[in-house]
Amino acid sequence: MTSDQVTPKQAIHASLTSWIEAHHVPGGYGGRASLPDPTTFEGGPWGYLKACLVEGEVYFRFLQHPSFAHEWLRAIADLAQGRVFAMLPPGAVLADASAEPVPKEQDEAAREAIRAGAVVGHRTDEAGEPEYLVLSPPTAEAAVYLFGSKGHRKAAASVAAFVTGEVDRIRSGMPEAHYFGTEPNGAPVGYAFGAPPGLTAAEWPRHREGGFPLAHGLTIELPEAYRVRKNADGVPFVAISFFHPGDAEAVGFESPEGVAELFENDGEGPTDDPLLAAVAAHAKALAAPPSADRYVHTFLDPLGHTHAFVFHTEASYRAPRATFPEVCGDHDLGELYGALNEPEAALYRGANPPHTAVVQLGRPLHPMQGDEAVRAMGYFVLELACDAGGANFADGSAQYDLESGAFDWAC
């Protein structure tokens, strides 16, 4: 990147700074906001925007997550138009006002907010006329902002225009989201279960504690915009495979002596057992310079279990299917994986999110818990359904940043 190119975070900083300078009222908000430095902020663009609007000295706290943004925008727009109602976090109690429920049939925005988990109500003045809009993000710890409907509509309209424009601008710079499922739609662009393409026995990801091979969950082609990783020669990786430990956490497994040490020592150590020899070969493959055709990324999830993604060049993706490693130790992989021997199930890319979606590329994401790790991820994120390819994320979802390799899941 050249010095004159503006990053998404710098663009957000410039837009927010311009709006602050144009609309800041000295003393009206308890001081002027100090925005984080975009050049040193470690999170992604959404994380940076959230840090600007939520953390420290701020004006607005209603953009904590993209999936909620439109609810707050609709609420502010309604205020500017004189259609006033209140939006409170679930279970919140407003000490100085009684919020009466708004019948769902009265306002489509209220219905949408209720479906999103917000409590919706309104407050009237002594004459029974709507007086206040109450805004709060979906967290009980957040401050509640009151905007009077009399004399504040111009300000509210400015806020609505600013936030709407900012969200639209950021989303316009994002790559298009893609959804993959089993519903036929044109030619397949990947598959679940089965075996991955191209891998050698040594490259096949293994569990760092148990030493057994991980289950291949799925392989999909990456759309052009999501081919953000390249090999050492600059050749893009055009597909990605996902590997998981199945029900290892719930079922339990053997942790043979020496397995963890071989991973820690890049494959150096006693290998008199066939399983240890296979683990050593895999650990050495991980420690070696990446192949020109594949990049193997193994890592631990928040619970300490091994997962992996393998990035493929075109040559690797078109290679014959790999053979499942013969050496597995004494582990009952049928009990751990269940669907290990299931035949391939074709995956298709749909124009809209199908009900059978297994994988999503791009935002907005759908984490079960709005964790900081997910908010800090960038634009190029892969999201997995709870049981994608036989994985076990309980009733939650998992997210993987294709650029940074950050991974998180919650249920």
Sequence and secondary structure as in RCSB ss.txt:
>XXXX:A:sequence
MTSDQVTPKQAIHASLTSWIEAHHVPGGYGGRASLPDPTTFEGGPWGYLKACLVEGEVYFRFLQHPSFAHEWLRA
IADLAQGRVFAMLPPGAVLADASAEPVPKEQDEAAREAIRAGAVVGHRTDEAGEPEYLVLSPPTAEAAVYLFGSK
GHRKAAASVAAFVTGEVDRIRSGMPEAHYFGTEPNGAPVGYAFGAPPGLTAAEWPRHREGGFPLAHGLTIELPEA
YRVRKNADGVPFVAISFFHPGDAEAVGFESPEGVAELFENDGEGPTDDPLLAAVAAHAKALAAPPSADRYVHTFL
DPLGHTHAFVFHTEASYRAPRATFPEVCGDHDLGELYGALNEPEAALYRGANPPHTAVVQLGRPLHPMQGDEAVR
AMGYFVLELACDAGGANFADGSAQYDLESGAFDWAC
>XXXX:A:secstr
  TT   HHHHHHHHHHHHHHHH  TTTTSS      TTT  S HHHHHHHHHHSSS S    SSHHHHHHHHHH
HHHHHTT   EEE TT   TT   EE  GGG HHHHHHHHTT EEEEEE TTS EEEEEE  S TTS  EEEESS
S HHHHHHHHHHHHHHHHHHHHTS   EEEESS  SS  EEESS  BS  TTTS B TTT  B EEEEEEE  GG
G   B TTS B  EEEEEE TTHHHH     TTHHHHHHTTT S   SHHHHHHHHHHHHHHS   SSEEEEEEE
 TTS EEEEEEE HHHHTS B    S  TT  HHHHHSSTT   EEEEEESS  TTEEEEESSS   SS  HHHH
T  S EEEE TTGGG   TTSEEEEETTT  EEEE 
